[in-house]
Amino acid sequence: MRPLTSTRLRIWDLPTRLFHWLLAASTVAMIVTAKMGGNAMEWHLRLGHVVLALLLFRLVWGVAGGHWSRFASFIPSPARLVRYLRGQGCAQDRAGHNPLGALSVLAMLGVLGAQVGTGLVSDDEIAFAGSLVRHVSGDTIAWATTWHKGWGQWLLYATLALHLIAIAYYSWFKKEKLVSAMLHGDKQGLPAELPASRDDLRAWISALCFAAASAVMAYWVWTRALY
């Protein structure tokens, strides 16, 4: 049998990396503006629509993106998750998101989606009203506002903290360079037989089209406040 060779492999395509860092920056800015209150809430609302556009893009890119960015490549089956927890992980787990990392990503996207969604129909009756408050009932507004300012906020903090703790653990104790891989896109020491993510001009143009469509949809939601 031919021995497996290790190589440097493109894991995260450029659109995925840009999405990751833009989402991180937008989320931090969204939290900061919420805490500042007052006129900063206008920026909080704008940033919420930016995050909405980014999440819409990620849903599409999770189907059409590079191999390791696709949901099908990293959402773990129960059997794969159990094997990983037993210390029986495979090379695939070291390439893209490992099973625990995949669950963390899904949780982050879900919590952020819930925060953006409830924010769109929230109204604190002081300085903030979401773009869609005119299109839902008073009971829905009350429930969404309570969730957005309460449990939803704390769930977001918890998922962010777990995400950072996991990155620190894998970086320091398992010597996996997760941050640098999300900067330049490559991981080293992987079997050459694993597929690389497509990361070329054609992929970038496709991503740009998807991003533009996502931005248009988020802007359309923004305009619902006017009608």
C-alpha positions in Angstrom: 0.0 0.0 0.0 1.3 3.5 -0.9 2.1 5.5 2.3 0.0 8.6 2.9 1.9 11.8 2.3 1.2 15.1 4.2 0.9 18.4 2.5 -0.2 22.0 2.9 -3.9 22.2 1.9 -6.2 25.1 1.1 -9.0 24.7 3.6 -10.7 28.1 3.9 -11.4 29.9 0.7 -11.2 33.7 0.6 -14.9 34.3 0.8 -15.2 32.2 3.9 -12.3 34.0 5.5 -13.7 37.4 4.7 -17.1 36.3 6.0 -15.5 35.1 9.2 -13.6 38.4 10.0 -16.5 40.7 8.9 -18.9 38.8 11.0 -16.6 38.9 14.0 -16.0 42.7 13.6 -19.7 43.4 13.0 -20.8 41.4 16.0 -18.4 43.1 18.4 -19.4 46.5 17.0 -23.1 45.6 17.4 -22.6 44.7 21.0 -20.6 47.9 21.7 -23.2 50.1 20.1 -26.0 48.4 22.1 -24.1 49.1 25.3 -23.5 52.7 24.4 -27.2 53.3 23.7 -28.5 56.7 22.6 -27.5 57.8 19.1 -25.3 54.7 18.8 -28.5 52.6 18.5 -28.8 53.9 14.9 -25.5 52.2 14.2 -26.7 49.1 16.1 -29.6 48.9 13.7 -27.4 49.3 10.7 -24.9 46.7 11.9 -27.8 44.3 12.5 -28.7 44.5 8.8 -25.0 43.9 8.0 -25.0 40.8 10.1 -28.3 39.7 8.4 -26.6 40.0 5.0 -23.6 38.1 6.2 -25.8 35.3 7.6 -27.8 35.1 4.4 -24.5 34.8 2.4 -23.2 32.1 4.7 -26.4 30.0 4.2 -25.8 30.1 0.5 -22.0 29.6 0.7 -22.7 26.6 3.0 -24.1 24.9 -0.1 -22.1 26.5 -2.9 -18.8 27.4 -1.3 -15.4 25.6 -1.1 -15.4 22.0 0.0 -14.6 22.6 3.7 -17.0 25.5 4.0 -20.0 23.4 2.9 -22.4 22.3 5.7 -22.3 18.8 4.2 -18.6 18.5 4.9 -18.6 19.5 8.6 -22.0 18.9 10.1 -21.2 15.7 12.0 -23.3 12.6 12.2 -24.0 11.2 15.7 -21.5 8.3 15.0 -18.8 10.7 13.9 -19.3 12.9 16.9 -19.1 9.9 19.3 -15.9 8.7 17.6 -14.4 12.1 18.0 -15.3 12.3 21.7 -13.7 8.9 22.2 -10.5 10.2 20.7 -10.9 8.3 17.5 -11.0 11.3 15.2 -10.0 11.1 11.5 -8.0 13.3 9.2 -11.2 15.0 8.1 -11.6 16.3 11.7 -8.3 18.1 11.5 -8.9 19.6 8.1 -12.1 21.7 8.4 -14.3 22.1 11.5 -14.0 19.1 13.9 -17.3 17.8 15.2 -17.3 19.9 18.3 -16.2 22.9 16.3 -19.0 22.3 13.8 -21.6 22.3 16.6 -20.1 25.5 17.9 -20.3 27.2 14.5 -24.0 26.1 14.1 -24.8 27.4 17.6 -23.1 30.7 16.8 -25.0 31.1 13.5 -28.2 30.1 15.2 -27.9 32.5 18.1 -26.8 35.4 15.9 -29.7 34.6 13.6 -32.1 34.7 16.5 -30.7 38.0 17.8 -31.0 39.6 14.4 -34.5 38.2 13.8 -35.8 39.4 17.1 -34.0 42.7 16.8 -35.9 43.4 13.6 -39.2 43.2 15.4 -38.1 44.7 18.8 -39.1 48.1 20.2 -37.8 49.5 23.4 -40.1 52.6 23.1 -37.1 54.8 23.8 -34.4 54.9 21.2 -34.7 51.7 19.1 -37.3 50.1 16.9 -36.6 47.3 14.4 -37.3 47.6 10.7 -40.2 45.2 10.8 -42.1 46.3 14.0 -44.8 47.9 11.8 -45.6 44.5 10.3 -46.1 42.3 13.4 -48.5 42.3 16.4 -47.9 44.0 19.7 -47.5 40.6 21.4 -44.8 39.6 19.0 -43.0 42.9 19.6 -43.1 42.4 23.3 -41.9 38.9 23.2 -39.1 39.7 20.7 -37.9 42.7 22.7 -37.8 40.7 26.0 -35.8 37.9 24.3 -33.5 40.3 22.4 -32.5 42.2 25.6 -32.5 39.2 27.9 -31.9 35.5 27.2 -30.8 36.2 23.6 -28.1 38.6 24.7 -26.7 36.3 27.3 -26.8 33.3 24.9 -24.8 35.3 22.4 -22.2 36.2 25.1 -22.0 32.5 26.1 -21.5 31.2 22.6 -18.8 33.9 21.9 -17.0 33.0 25.1 -17.1 29.2 24.4 -15.9 29.9 20.8 -12.9 31.9 22.1 -12.1 29.4 24.8 -12.2 26.5 22.3 -9.8 28.4 20.0 -7.4 29.1 22.8 -7.5 25.4 23.9 -6.9 24.0 20.5 -4.2 26.6 19.8 -2.2 26.2 23.1 -2.8 22.6 24.1 -3.3 20.8 20.7 -1.0 23.1 18.7 -3.6 23.6 16.0 -3.1 27.0 14.3 -6.8 27.8 13.9 -6.4 31.6 13.7 -3.6 31.6 11.2 -5.5 29.1 9.0 -8.5 31.5 9.0 -6.1 34.3 7.9 -4.2 32.6 5.0 -6.6 29.7 4.4 -4.1 26.8 4.6 -3.4 24.0 7.0 -0.3 21.9 7.1 0.4 18.2 7.9 -2.8 16.9 6.3 -3.0 13.8 4.0 -2.6 14.8 0.4 -5.6 12.6 -0.5 -8.0 15.1 1.2 -9.7 17.5 -1.2 -8.7 21.1 -1.2 -11.3 23.9 -1.3 -11.7 25.7 -4.6 -10.4 29.2 -4.2 -10.0 30.8 -7.6 -11.4 33.7 -9.6 -14.5 31.8 -10.5 -15.3 31.0 -6.9 -14.7 34.7 -5.9 -17.0 36.0 -8.6 -19.7 33.5 -7.5 -19.2 34.6 -3.9 -19.5 38.3 -4.9 -22.8 37.7 -6.7 -24.2 35.8 -3.7 -22.9 38.6 -1.4 -24.6 41.3 -3.5 -27.8 39.4 -3.5 -27.6 39.0 0.3 -26.9 42.7 0.7 -29.9 43.6 -1.5 -32.2 41.3 0.6 -30.9 42.9 3.8 -31.5 46.4 2.4 -35.0 45.4 1.3 -35.7 44.4 5.0 -34.3 47.8 6.0 -36.8 49.6 3.7 -39.7 47.8 5.3 -39.5 50.4 8.1 -40.7 53.0 5.5 -43.9 51.1 4.4 
